[in-house]
Amino acid sequence: MRSGVICDPNVARGLGMESLGFQGEHTGSVLCVDVSEEVIVSGGENGDLCLWNLEGKLLNKYREEGTDCTSVLLSLVKKDVVYAAFNDVLKVFNRGDMSTPTDTFTYNSDEINQIAVDEKEKYLAASDDAGEIRVIDLTEKKLFKTLKNKHTNICSSVCFRPLKPWELFTGGLDSKVIHWDFSRHKCLNMFDMNELNNPFETPDSYMVSPPFVHHLAASPNGKYLVAALENGLIAVFDSTRKHLRELFSLHTHTQGVSQVHFLSDDKFVSGGNDCCIALWDLSKSQDHPDLVLPANAHAANGTSNGISSAPDPLETKNQTMTDVCLVTKIEHTGKINWMKPFHQEQWKIIIADESNKLSIKAIDV
């Protein structure tokens, strides 16, 4: 899943590379990373889990032999807590002493791809290769719900819906984005990425780069949901109402998009297998309502409303919206497995790639 051409350096600007520490501790590729105001946590192949300060000095380390650490998360509510997934097991650590986990949850039946917590950090959701999502009650330390029978392939990403405490979004390698009420195990909304408007599609596009969903991100104010797709597109949805609505797609990555993360309510970054990172500003789309898809261009729940969604081949609406919203595009040295933006005097991005070390890039926002 973590699947390069190098970006044209002429499009790169506002970029600084920090050559700090972050070396000599991971024994294989770094697969995932998270950052808070004080520390960075990274997980990788061979079961390595590392805790660093922002200068790249190792603070603590744990290794789970015979497995990989596939997703990590730093608690924002309980400052000393680290969550980490090892194959199908979720472990909770105290970052002051990571020699042994404080809690272990074994509810998932297959490899966990991403973990996420809600805003109050009462619930943690873990999406896995079986296409299922286990929601754990962290207060009661027990399984709350199992969401299944909707994804028909690997569930690669999960994120809670901001300001809606019982809702979350999931994406998978069945090319579906699903909107859940997890309190009732109810599918509220479902989109098939194969049905999205794609003016870049060719007859063999699906075989070469199907629109698998690799990652999802919701804006802090709940206005947008963006989906990183294997075909190089970023699908942008309006999530202000009960049902998602497709707005437009952005296209600048030449290979699969692996990561999307919001910096603010309107700005987000994307990273891909083309070794590139792009910064986007969705507020600029508000000045071009003619480029936003009409409300009836697509129906939810994987159904068609009878209105053709095929774009006029002479039009380049999505490309124009890309030109409108793209702020800058910068290059990296490898395919991006995971990344996370953070603010330290300026905006920076911590990046995990196919190497065994982390890197930090500064970006001019």
Secondary structure, 3 states (H helix, E strand, C coil): CCCCCCCCHHHCCCEEEECCCCCCCCCCCEEEEEECCCEEEEEEHHHEEEEEECCCCEEEEEECCCCCEEEEEECCCCCCEEEEEECCEEEEEECCECCCCCEEECCCCCCEEEEEECCCCCEEEEEECCCCEEEEECCCCEEEEEECCCCCCCEEEEEECCCCCCEEEEEECCCEEEEEECCCCEEEEEEEHHHCCCCCCCCCHHHHCCCCEEEEEECCCCCEEEEEECCCEEEEEECCCCCCEEEEEEECCCCCEEEEEECCCCEEEEEECCCEEEEEEHHHHHHCHHHCCCCCCCCCCCCCCCCCCCCCCCCCHHHHHHHHHEEEEEECCCCEEEEEEEECCCEEEEEEECCCCEEEEEECC
